[in-house]
Amino acid sequence: MTISLNQLRHAPALALALALGALSVSSCGGSRAKTNANGANASASPEAVQVTTAAAIVRDLPRFIEATGSLAADEQSDVAPNVGGRVAAVGVDLGSYVQRGAMLVRLEDTDARLRLQQIEAQARQAQAAVRQTEERLGIRAGQGFDPARVAEVQAARSSLDLAEKQLGRYEKLIESGDVSRSAYDQQRAQRDLLREQYQAALNAARQSFAGVQTARAAAQAAEAQVQQSRKGLTDTVIHSPISGYVSDRPADVGEYVSTTSKVATVVRTNPLRLRIDIPEQFITLVQGGQSVTVVTSAYADRQFGGRVARVSPNVTAASRTLTVEAEVDNGQNLLKPGQFATVRLQLPRPEPALLIPARAVLTTENVHRVFVIRDGRAELRVVQLGTAEGELVEVKTGLQANEIVATSNVEGLKDGAAVK
């Protein structure tokens, strides 16, 4: 390399400038190193979150078939009158509890009472006619007919018996010649006449008894009309056919109702009925008497007990389900017919389930998450939950047995956060 004289003259100054530049660079580098050290301290990881933990455990749990349906009254009766009439009084209102036989509605009964009095008078006349015909034949009330007991028949029979005896003596006397043939023939003719009179008396007695039978039949018909009229009077009071609550009462005082008019509806609400459909694969596990639990939205935190009361004998071809009817205890009358309900039918055999404390689950927008603790850090997992068991909850997917989950401060955890 070639260096000019001018450069040689200025060499000391250049060396000084280079030395000052090196010092400046060294000073700046030290300042940057200090700055980087301070920045590193500022970005250090935050303090570890303190949590409590629990292990996922496996335990046998009772299993259920869950279905939905509507509650229905155990028995419901739309009450209509047996006779038409105008409403005179109403004994119940909507929501009233009535015992079986209690009065619901009473109709005006003036016409029914007058009709009964008229029929009773006709029945008394018919009974009097029966007694007269019976006395004429010598028959006591309720006694069977024997024509030999009739006075006319008895008199004709006595005369005939006497003629028979007289004719017997004439037969002996005619052989000895003490009685002539003409006298004998005359006695026999007398006997034949008395026999005809006796038969006529028997026929007259039988005809008279036919009159008695006709009178008795008329009396019985009159008595039947009396009973019918009494029933018509009784039917003016409409009674409750069952014990239960009045769910409807459209009849009002002064309104005319017919035999097709509904005056009240009474429902029996204990127990309630709930019909559900069981999938075909579970039909071998269902039988009468199994216990069920029922939950409704109105009482979301309460379960109602019941049992399987009736099982359909066939599977529905279209849906391949078995219809089952359960009876739900409703002694406090909290449940109402028509409510939508979810029912759980307990299966006879329990099955193993993976359980964790319910407080370990963080739920957001129906998505359930837990934090698994591994090597001092939190790992976020999305899980699918199942049956609740006290303070524990079943985890169907997303977690393995014996894995450790955080049970406190879960709201402050993030995926990968340090924990202690």
Secondary structure as UniProt FT lines:
FT   HELIX           5..9
FT   HELIX           11..42
FT   STRAND          53..55
FT   STRAND          57..61
FT   STRAND          64..79
FT   STRAND          85..90
FT   TURN            94..95
FT   STRAND          97..98
FT   TURN            100..101
FT   STRAND          103..107
FT   HELIX           110..136
FT   TURN            137..138
FT   TURN            141..142
FT   HELIX           147..149
FT   HELIX           151..176
FT   HELIX           181..234
FT   TURN            235..236
FT   STRAND          237..239
FT   STRAND          244..248
FT   TURN            253..254
FT   STRAND          256..257
FT   TURN            259..260
FT   STRAND          264..279
FT   HELIX           280..285
FT   TURN            288..289
FT   STRAND          291..296
FT   TURN            297..298
FT   STRAND          299..316
FT   TURN            317..320
FT   STRAND          321..328
FT   TURN            331..332
FT   TURN            337..338
FT   STRAND          340..346
FT   STRAND          351..357
FT   HELIX           358..360
FT   STRAND          362..364
FT   TURN            365..366
FT   STRAND          367..374
FT   TURN            375..376
FT   STRAND          377..389
FT   TURN            390..391
FT   STRAND          392..397
FT   TURN            401..402
FT   STRAND          404..406
FT   HELIX           410..412
FT   TURN            415..416
FT   STRAND          418..419
//
